[in-house]
Amino acid sequence: MENIKTYFFDTYAFFEIICGNPDYEEYKKDISIITTRLNLIELHYGLLRLYGVETANFYFEKFKKFIKSFDDEIIKKANEFRLLNKRKNLSYTDCIGYVFSKKLNVEFLTGDKEFENFDGVRFIK
């Protein structure tokens, strides 16, 4: 049996898949997804703004099964990471996701240019 690869999906990755970016095609099947409630909050808001309530609610419901909870230690480590990288203007959600992905030992899937050269990032534009 083939090993299923697990990725932490940043909000950017969800948007690219929803919008049909062909470079994200391989991340639509035969993988395992992890994300946080914070990422789905960002996704829902962005979809609400661009496409309306029906689309936003549809994708929120579709992806909520991939939510994993993080603990206080992740919050503290994410704040340390954010401070270390303060010139990059990273969001709390992105910092939590990145630090959480490192703790879970999975790649952080994003196209956010601020993460392009970080260790453990699968950068797809």
C-alpha positions as CSV (number, residue, x, y, z in Angstrom):
1,M,0.0,0.0,0.0
2,E,1.3,3.4,-1.0
3,N,2.0,6.0,1.8
4,I,-0.3,9.0,1.7
5,K,1.6,12.3,2.0
6,T,0.2,14.8,4.5
7,Y,0.4,18.5,4.1
8,F,-0.6,21.5,6.2
9,F,-2.8,23.6,3.9
10,D,-2.3,27.3,4.4
11,T,-5.3,29.5,3.4
12,Y,-3.4,30.3,0.2
13,A,-3.4,26.7,-0.9
14,F,-7.2,26.3,-0.4
15,F,-7.8,29.4,-2.5
16,E,-5.5,28.1,-5.3
17,I,-7.3,24.8,-5.4
18,I,-10.8,26.4,-5.3
19,C,-9.8,28.8,-8.1
20,G,-8.4,26.0,-10.2
21,N,-4.7,26.7,-10.3
22,P,-3.3,23.8,-12.3
23,D,-0.1,23.8,-10.3
24,Y,-2.1,22.6,-7.3
25,E,-3.8,19.8,-9.2
26,E,-1.6,17.1,-7.5
27,Y,-2.8,18.3,-4.0
28,K,-6.5,17.5,-4.8
29,K,-6.3,13.8,-4.3
30,D,-4.4,11.0,-2.7
31,I,-3.1,13.2,0.1
32,S,-4.0,13.9,3.7
33,I,-4.8,17.5,4.8
34,I,-4.3,19.3,8.0
35,T,-5.3,22.9,8.7
36,T,-6.5,25.0,11.6
37,R,-9.8,26.7,12.3
38,L,-8.0,30.0,11.8
39,N,-7.2,29.1,8.2
40,L,-10.8,28.3,7.6
41,I,-11.9,31.6,9.1
42,E,-9.6,33.4,6.6
43,L,-10.9,31.2,3.8
44,H,-14.5,31.8,4.7
45,Y,-14.1,35.5,4.9
46,G,-12.2,35.7,1.5
47,L,-14.8,33.6,-0.2
48,L,-17.6,35.6,1.4
49,R,-16.1,38.8,0.1
50,L,-15.4,37.5,-3.4
51,Y,-18.2,35.0,-4.1
52,G,-20.9,35.3,-1.5
53,V,-22.3,33.4,1.5
54,E,-23.3,30.2,-0.4
55,T,-19.8,29.6,-1.7
56,A,-18.1,30.6,1.5
57,N,-20.3,28.3,3.6
58,F,-20.0,25.4,1.1
59,Y,-16.2,25.4,1.3
60,F,-16.1,25.9,5.1
61,E,-18.2,22.8,5.5
62,K,-16.2,20.9,3.0
63,F,-12.9,21.5,4.6
64,K,-13.7,21.7,8.3
65,K,-13.1,17.9,8.7
66,F,-9.4,18.7,8.3
67,I,-9.1,21.0,11.3
68,K,-6.6,20.1,14.0
69,S,-6.5,21.9,17.2
70,F,-3.2,23.5,18.5
71,D,-2.1,24.1,22.1
72,D,-0.8,27.1,23.9
73,E,2.8,26.1,23.2
74,I,2.1,26.5,19.5
75,I,0.8,30.0,20.2
76,K,4.0,30.9,22.1
77,K,6.3,29.5,19.4
78,A,4.3,31.2,16.6
79,N,4.7,34.5,18.4
80,E,8.5,33.9,18.7
81,F,8.6,33.0,15.0
82,R,6.7,36.1,14.1
83,L,8.9,38.3,16.1
84,L,12.0,36.7,14.6
85,N,10.6,37.5,11.1
86,K,9.0,40.8,11.9
87,R,10.2,42.4,8.6
88,K,8.2,39.9,6.6
89,N,4.8,41.1,8.0
90,L,3.5,37.6,8.6
91,S,0.0,37.1,10.0
92,Y,-0.7,35.3,13.3
93,T,-2.6,32.7,11.3
94,D,0.3,32.0,9.0
95,C,2.8,31.8,11.9
96,I,0.6,29.4,13.8
97,G,0.1,27.2,10.7
98,Y,3.8,27.2,9.9
99,V,4.9,26.4,13.5
100,F,2.2,23.8,13.8
101,S,3.2,22.1,10.6
102,K,6.8,21.9,11.9
103,K,5.6,20.3,15.1
104,L,3.5,17.8,13.2
105,N,6.5,17.2,10.8
106,V,4.4,17.9,7.7
107,E,5.1,20.3,4.8
108,F,3.5,23.7,4.9
109,L,1.7,24.1,1.5
110,T,1.5,27.7,0.4
111,G,2.3,30.1,-2.4
112,D,2.7,33.0,0.0
113,K,6.0,34.7,-1.1
114,E,6.9,35.4,2.5
115,F,7.4,31.7,3.1
116,E,9.3,30.8,-0.2
117,N,12.6,30.1,1.4
118,F,11.6,28.6,4.8
119,D,12.5,25.1,5.7
120,G,9.6,22.7,5.5
121,V,7.6,24.7,3.0
122,R,6.2,23.3,-0.2
123,F,6.0,26.6,-2.2
124,I,3.7,26.5,-5.2
125,K,2.8,29.7,-6.9
